[in-house]
């Protein structure tokens, strides 16, 4: 389904990278490190990076370094390391533009019901990864899938990223993973965004990164086809979502445990 993907079928899929592209050097550093780990563990890897953060709480929050500049960096990462890349799009007009640079188009959770956006993504012919809205049931995602497939594009993935619990928290209902897998498409667990604590009075989203391993282990145990992790060499200085990111030097240890867990699950 995803071009340039190594080790297909050997392990769970990993979508990982920084929340947002901050610059070329940072993107290359993160991609190279993750690739070295996934080569060792035989994990299929897609490099993730947003080229623009359109959904921010405050107007003074960092949004990006410029659309075409960031997209060009994503393309350069894909070409330098021969790996697939994924980024989010926010409007129908962005689909054709982003499709020139990346292999997978991602639909943000808040926009997962936007028909024109889903159609535009589908019509590019790219793989479309739809994040489940924090306000939707797993069962409701069948309609988002159908919007893409009815356009003649069968290359769809779904991503669970938690469900709103009160005003400032999220919970993960793992029953949704097998429910969404019934749509005959891969289901990814977004580990780091599921640990966000949104709507803080400061206007900056909080998080609980200490629970990353807990969420990830449970996802593999219930049969998620892949996991999504945002990571950064120093989350404390990341320009977006640093509060829930995984520190880059902790990634190998986590993935090693998850590979062993998947082997156990598959043997049952």
C-alpha positions as CSV (number, residue, x, y, z in Angstrom):
1,X,0.0,0.0,0.0
2,X,2.7,2.5,1.0
3,X,5.6,2.9,-1.5
4,X,9.2,2.5,-0.5
5,X,8.1,0.7,2.7
6,X,10.7,-1.8,4.0
7,X,9.9,-4.9,6.0
8,X,6.3,-5.0,5.0
9,X,4.4,-7.6,6.9
10,X,7.3,-8.4,9.3
11,X,6.2,-6.2,12.1
12,X,3.9,-3.4,13.2
13,X,4.0,-0.2,11.1
14,X,5.7,2.9,12.7
15,X,4.7,6.4,11.7
16,X,7.2,8.6,13.6
17,X,9.0,11.9,13.5
18,X,8.7,15.5,14.9
19,X,5.3,17.2,15.4
20,X,6.3,19.9,12.9
21,X,9.2,20.4,10.5
22,X,11.4,23.0,12.3
23,X,14.3,22.8,9.8
24,X,16.2,20.5,7.5
25,X,19.0,19.6,10.0
26,X,16.5,18.6,12.7
27,X,14.4,16.5,10.2
28,X,17.5,14.7,8.9
29,X,18.8,14.0,12.4
30,X,15.5,12.5,13.6
31,X,14.9,10.5,10.4
32,X,18.4,9.0,10.4
33,X,18.1,8.0,14.0
34,X,14.7,6.3,13.6
35,X,15.7,4.6,10.4
36,X,18.8,3.1,12.1
37,X,16.6,1.7,14.9
38,X,13.9,0.3,12.5
39,X,16.5,-1.3,10.3
40,X,17.9,-3.1,13.3
41,X,14.4,-4.2,14.5
42,X,12.9,-4.8,11.0
43,X,10.0,-2.3,11.6
44,X,8.3,-0.7,8.6
45,X,8.9,3.0,9.0
46,X,7.1,6.1,7.6
47,X,8.7,9.5,8.5
48,X,6.1,11.9,9.9
49,X,6.2,15.7,10.0
50,X,3.6,18.4,9.7
51,X,4.5,21.1,7.2
52,X,2.2,23.5,9.0
53,X,0.3,23.5,12.3
54,X,-3.1,25.0,11.4
55,X,-4.9,24.0,14.6
56,X,-3.2,26.0,17.4
57,X,-4.8,27.3,20.6
58,X,-3.1,30.7,20.4
59,X,-2.4,33.0,17.5
60,X,1.2,33.4,18.7
61,X,1.9,29.7,18.6
62,X,4.4,28.4,16.1
63,X,2.8,27.3,12.9
64,X,5.6,26.5,10.6
65,X,8.6,27.6,8.5
66,X,6.6,28.1,5.3
67,X,4.6,25.5,3.4
68,X,6.7,24.8,0.4
69,X,10.0,25.0,2.4
70,X,8.7,22.4,4.9
71,X,7.3,20.2,2.2
72,X,10.6,20.4,0.3
73,X,12.3,19.1,3.5
74,X,9.9,16.2,3.7
75,X,10.6,15.3,0.1
76,X,14.3,15.6,0.8
77,X,14.1,13.2,3.8
78,X,12.2,10.7,1.6
79,X,14.8,10.9,-1.1
80,X,17.9,10.9,1.1
81,X,16.9,7.9,3.1
82,X,14.6,6.2,0.6
83,X,11.7,6.1,3.0
84,X,8.0,7.0,2.7
85,X,6.8,10.2,4.3
86,X,3.5,11.4,5.7
87,X,2.1,14.9,6.5
88,X,-1.3,16.4,7.4
89,X,-3.5,18.5,5.1
90,X,-6.1,20.9,6.3
91,X,-8.2,21.9,3.3
92,X,-9.1,20.4,-0.1
93,X,-6.8,22.9,-1.9
94,X,-3.8,21.5,0.0
95,X,-4.2,17.9,-1.1
96,X,-2.8,18.2,-4.6
97,X,0.1,20.4,-3.3
98,X,1.2,18.1,-0.5
99,X,0.8,15.0,-2.8
100,X,3.7,16.3,-4.9
101,X,6.0,15.9,-1.9
102,X,4.9,13.0,0.3
103,X,3.6,9.4,0.0
104,X,0.8,9.5,2.6
105,X,-1.8,12.3,3.2
106,X,-3.1,12.5,6.8
107,X,-6.5,13.9,7.7
108,X,-6.5,15.6,11.1
109,X,-8.9,14.2,13.7
110,X,-10.9,17.5,13.9
111,X,-11.4,17.4,10.1
112,X,-12.2,13.7,9.7
113,X,-15.8,14.3,8.6
114,X,-14.9,17.0,6.1
115,X,-16.2,15.5,2.8
116,X,-14.4,17.8,0.4
117,X,-11.1,17.2,2.2
118,X,-11.5,13.4,2.1
119,X,-12.5,13.5,-1.5
120,X,-9.6,15.7,-2.5
121,X,-7.1,13.5,-0.6
122,X,-8.6,10.4,-2.2
123,X,-8.4,11.8,-5.7
124,X,-4.6,12.3,-5.4
125,X,-4.3,8.5,-5.4
126,X,-2.1,8.7,-2.4
127,X,-2.5,6.6,0.7
128,X,-4.9,8.4,3.1
129,X,-4.6,8.1,6.8
130,X,-7.7,9.4,8.6
131,X,-7.4,10.2,12.3
132,X,-10.5,9.4,14.3
133,X,-12.1,12.5,15.7
134,X,-11.9,12.8,19.5
135,X,-15.7,13.3,19.4
136,X,-16.6,10.2,17.2
137,X,-17.2,6.6,17.9
138,X,-15.1,3.9,16.2
139,X,-18.2,2.7,14.4
140,X,-18.7,6.2,12.8
141,X,-15.4,6.0,11.0
142,X,-16.8,3.6,8.5
143,X,-18.4,6.7,6.8
144,X,-15.1,8.4,6.5
145,X,-13.5,5.3,5.0
146,X,-16.4,5.0,2.5
147,X,-15.9,8.6,1.3
148,X,-12.4,7.8,0.3
149,X,-13.2,4.3,-1.2
150,X,-16.2,5.6,-3.1
151,X,-13.7,7.8,-5.0
152,X,-11.9,4.7,-6.2
153,X,-9.1,4.9,-3.7
154,X,-8.8,1.7,-1.6
155,X,-5.6,2.9,0.1
156,X,-7.0,3.9,3.5
157,X,-5.7,3.7,7.0
158,X,-7.4,4.7,10.3
159,X,-5.8,6.1,13.4
160,X,-7.1,6.1,16.9
161,X,-6.0,9.1,18.9
162,X,-8.1,9.1,22.0
163,X,-11.6,10.3,23.0
164,X,-12.4,13.5,24.8
165,X,-12.9,13.0,28.5
166,X,-14.2,16.1,30.1
167,X,-12.7,19.4,28.9
168,X,-8.9,18.8,29.5
169,X,-8.2,15.1,29.0
170,X,-8.5,12.1,26.7
171,X,-9.0,8.4,27.2
172,X,-8.4,5.5,24.9
173,X,-11.2,3.0,24.3
174,X,-9.3,0.0,22.9
175,X,-12.5,-1.7,21.8
176,X,-12.3,0.8,18.9
177,X,-9.3,-0.9,17.3
178,X,-11.0,-4.2,16.3
179,X,-14.1,-2.2,15.4
180,X,-12.2,0.0,13.0
181,X,-10.3,-3.0,11.6
182,X,-13.6,-4.4,10.4
183,X,-13.5,-1.7,7.7
184,X,-10.7,-3.8,6.0
185,X,-8.0,-1.2,6.5
186,X,-5.0,-1.0,8.8
187,X,-5.6,0.7,12.2
188,X,-2.8,2.7,13.8
189,X,-2.6,3.8,17.4
190,X,-1.5,7.4,17.9
191,X,0.4,7.0,21.1
192,X,1.6,10.5,21.9
193,X,-1.5,12.5,20.9
194,X,-3.7,10.2,23.0
195,X,-1.7,11.5,26.0
196,X,-2.5,15.2,25.3
197,X,-4.2,17.3,27.9
198,X,-5.9,19.9,25.7
199,X,-7.6,23.2,26.5
200,X,-5.3,24.3,29.2
201,X,-5.8,27.9,30.6
202,X,-2.3,28.8,29.4
203,X,-3.3,28.1,25.8
204,X,-0.6,25.5,25.5
205,X,-1.6,21.8,25.4
206,X,-0.2,19.6,28.2
207,X,0.5,15.9,28.2
208,X,1.6,12.8,30.0
209,X,4.6,11.3,28.2
210,X,5.3,9.1,31.1
211,X,2.4,6.9,30.0
212,X,3.7,6.4,26.4
213,X,4.8,2.9,27.0
214,X,1.5,2.0,28.7
215,X,-0.6,3.1,25.7
216,X,1.8,1.5,23.2
217,X,1.9,-1.9,25.0
218,X,-1.9,-2.0,25.2
219,X,-2.2,-1.1,21.5
220,X,0.1,-3.9,20.4
221,X,-1.7,-6.3,22.7
222,X,-5.1,-5.7,21.2
223,X,-3.9,-6.0,17.6
224,X,-3.2,-2.5,16.3
225,X,-1.5,-2.7,12.9
226,X,0.8,0.1,13.7
227,X,1.7,2.9,16.0
228,X,2.2,6.7,15.6
229,X,4.8,8.4,17.8
230,X,6.0,12.0,17.8
231,X,9.6,12.3,18.9
232,X,12.2,15.0,19.2
233,X,15.8,15.1,20.5
234,X,14.7,17.6,23.2
235,X,11.0,17.8,23.6
236,X,11.4,20.7,26.1
237,X,12.4,23.0,23.3
238,X,10.2,21.5,20.5
239,X,8.1,24.2,18.8
240,X,4.9,22.2,19.0
241,X,3.5,19.4,21.2
242,X,6.6,19.0,23.3
243,X,4.6,18.2,26.4
244,X,3.5,14.8,25.0
245,X,6.4,13.8,22.8
246,X,8.8,11.0,23.3
247,X,12.5,11.9,23.7
248,X,14.3,10.5,20.7
249,X,17.0,8.6,22.7
250,X,14.2,6.6,24.5
251,X,12.7,5.4,21.2
252,X,14.9,2.3,20.7
253,X,14.2,0.9,24.1
254,X,10.5,1.3,23.7
255,X,10.4,-0.2,20.2
256,X,12.5,-3.2,21.3
257,X,10.0,-4.0,24.0
258,X,7.1,-3.6,21.6
259,X,8.7,-6.0,19.0
260,X,9.0,-8.6,21.7
261,X,5.5,-8.1,22.8
262,X,4.2,-8.4,19.3
263,X,6.1,-11.7,18.8
264,X,4.4,-13.0,22.0
265,X,0.9,-11.8,20.9
266,X,1.4,-13.4,17.4
267,X,2.4,-16.7,19.0
268,X,-0.9,-17.0,21.0
